[in-house]
């Protein structure tokens, strides 16, 4: 259900222009003209410049790559499975805050929507008075998700480095008849000489050794 009388109720907010969200460039995705009008009025009231408008069947990945918006706002009756799969790929390849407003949903659709990694999935909740808070919550959640992904990636790299440095040390110890400390110092020097991280150098060294 959409809030009636949006024109009268959507005054420009000076505080929005001063806030962090005021200059976020947005792309709008909609499935009918009425939803587009509602979205445009609401984002205009928040001082958000619109850089593109697309229907759900458009190639959103290409559009986002070209336009580089800061946020994607989507308003549809009910997202299809295909649409949610596209959004999941977009969030994986070109992550940014994405909010999906659905007029209706069911348990399976809600579950799939949450699994896409979008920042907010809001059912029957496209209301002007709430948008500013919803935007901030979505951006905060997106930033938290990105920080978590970065921490997980760093942890995976550290584990991979530990494993491959150990293997490379064993290889050097065997071939050069060095002890563990000497082998590690040699690996460090070889990596520094090549201006590489020691983990990356060890992976290259192991790959070359396996190719022999």
Buried (B, 14 or more C-beta within 10 A) or exposed (E): EBBEEBEEEBEEBEEBEEBEBBEBBBBBBBBEEEBBBBBBBBBEBBBBEBBBBBEBEBEBBEBBEEBEBBBBBBBBEEBBEEBBEBBBEBBEEBBBBBBBBBBEBEEEBBEBBEEBBBBBBBBEBBBBEBBBEBBEBBBEBBEEBEEEEEEEEEEEEEEBBEEBBEBBBEBBBEEEEBEEEBBBEBBEEBBEEEEBEBBBBBBBBBEEEEEE
